[in-house]
């Protein structure tokens, strides 16, 4: 059986996004950067809140984001941008003006967590989730995010899988235990001879159970994603898990 190398799958992912691993081939001109962000549009003035960068706000020079592939209703996006000259930026800087790079941004539509477990029918498909990996939206370039994290109401995680054909990935509630919300990652896939990877972003507020879990020891809840994994050549599936903490906005 032939296996598709991860690098090949990553390259395909990059080609779909229209990104390049070398966004600035020459020494001249501003350096381009790539980030996964939450999009806000208060009073028609767009702002970006980068993942894993608490308190940082990026303000694009463009008011209309549609020429850059980001709709007015966008909630998540991968942006490529440069920083105009004349800004005194330090490690303490929280507000930065940016210029988007045309043709190198993409809107990311958050998925909904199913509140009806039976609605995600896996009959006829075999789940072969291999492992959880870091979220890498612009492989092989930076940034590299944690395997699982939550920011601004969105849950994000990366994973590898074995499949000849991908039908659908879904996330459904499993249970609540103390301060932890458990979610099941399920897959509709056929076969298992090819190796691939994916990363997903889910809207936490789409899950009823999210509202029922509350902090106990500190000011954060825990979110654990479970998956049936096939880490060896045997047919025996094992449950793997990855956990993050998240401070609910109140």
Beta strands, then each sheet from edge to edge (+ up, - down):
strand 1: 33-42
strand 2: 45-50
strand 3: 57-60
strand 4: 76-82
strand 5: 95-100
strand 6: 106-108
strand 7: 111-112
strand 8: 129-133
strand 9: 148-151
strand 10: 154-162
strand 11: 165-177
strand 12: 180-190
strand 13: 195-203
strand 14: 221-229
strand 15: 238-246
sheet 1: 2+ 1- 4+ 5- 3-
sheet 2: 2+ 1- 4+ 6-
sheet 3: 7+ 13+ 10- 8+
sheet 4: 7+ 13+ 10- 9+
sheet 5: 11+ 12- 14- 15+
end
